């Protein structure tokens, strides 16, 4: 790679990003679970195994709840920080001397995470006050999900992914060009079998 090729590649460099979905209507989960459990109960009409009118109504409620929860789901697009910005953010939130968790992570766990989410958020564009309100509305599990994703964006390596499913459906041009037509393979296999059989017959005759 020469300098011009390097410059062209570097101009395309982008930091890794990740989407995190957060449902803000967690209160609907319990009702969904209750209805879904009812739906899983065997029908009273065991003779015909037909779906009862009651089950159809419950199914409609389950689907409606799913749509309501989907509409209440916020998708956050996060982006990794530049190396110097990451180092500065950690320096701005140093670990407390008497906190063992801080010393392990190398940060102030009480102040670092909110700041990290704010500076990493790409979409939607929210000011600091709205980000703080959002984080305060989350459960511990949701907050951990969000901050873990943000931390991993900055701490994990980026490698070329591989999808075995996509590879089977749409093989690369190189792999396709290396594949021989099935008719040729069949002919070769048949010829090889004939040669092997002929050789075996000759050996038996000689013996």
URNORFEN-V128011 format. One line per field, one symbol per residue. ss: DSSP state (2 for helix, 1 for strand, 0 for the rest). psi: psi as a letter, one per 20 degrees, with the letter a starting at -180 (. if undefined). burial: + if it has 9 or more other C-alpha atoms within 8 Angstrom, else -. Layout:
ss = ???
psi = ???
burial = ???
This chain:
ss = 002222222220000011111110000222222222222200000000000022222222222222222220111111100022222222220000000222222000000222222222111000022222222220022222222222222220000000022222200022222200022222222222222222222222220
psi = prhghgghghhipqqqrqpppopjmihigghghghhghhiqqqhmigikqprhghhgggghggghghghghjpppppqpqqqghhghgghhimqqphjohhghghkroihhggghgggiipgpqoqrhhhgggghhiqrgggghgghgggghhhiqrprorpohghhhgnqqhghghipqqhgghgggggghhgggggghggghhh.
burial = -----+----------++-+-++++--+---+--++--+---+-+------+--++-++-++--++--+--++--++++++----+--++--++++-----++--++++--+++-+++-+++--------++--+--+---++--++-++--++------------+---+-------------+----------------------
